[in-house]
Amino acid sequence: MDEMTRLRLIEVARKHDLLIIEDAAYAFLEPDPPSSFIALTPERTVHVGSFSKNLATGLRLGYLIAPVTHIDRLLEAIRATTWNAPALISGLATGWIEDGTLASSEETRRWDGSERQQLCRSVLGGSFILSHRNAGFAWLPFEKGVRAEPIVTRLKDRGISACGAEPFATIVAVPQALRLAFGGIPKDELKGIFRIVREAVEEASVSYQNSGDRR
């Protein structure tokens, strides 16, 4: 999202006295990002960050930056599910921020994600892929009539775990798409996996084209 779009959203938020929740877990994917909402309008932004995407998957540690007026209510919500972060984990994360490990990890993940995205698009076709150019995952939307569930089943039978959009959807009409997470798969295996995914999607498309249920 470019800065002009962010500024327009801030105007709407101010007009209607809305709070902006900024999910910054994947913000590191952009090497030169526009100004964040927390920088542009700190008085009405809750900025949510994480270290599990940019540093270590097993590092279950995050943070909030919020207006002073919302701190007490946010603390109540957090304490309803957890008390505090382990001191050892917090200490490790702090050290990695200070000694440059975090910055180095983010740069490495951007470079690695870019290579994986290029491979994904070369096999599956870039025009059908929705993703950030440096991400370790991608969305593969389907043509009208093709459903995700049979494709997920096909892939499972072939030893590949994938999921549709349902776990991520916030609307009743769930988009028919496949989420592919490939950040932790050895690169020398990726091309073969992407080919299997492509074949499963093509089979589903042909099946739909040949079915009598088309409308």
Buried (B, 14 or more C-beta within 10 A) or exposed (E): EEEEEBBEBBEEBEEEEEEBEBEBBBBBBEEEEBEBBBEBBBEBBBBBBBBEBBBBEEBEBBEBBBBEEBEEEEEEEEEEEEEEBEEEBBEBBEEBEEEEBBEEBBEEBBEBBBEBBEBBBEBBEEEBBEBBEBBBBBBBBBEEBBEBEBBBEBBEEEEBEBBBBBEEEEEEEBBBBBBBEBEEBEEEEBEEBBEBBBEBBEEBBEEBEEEEEEE
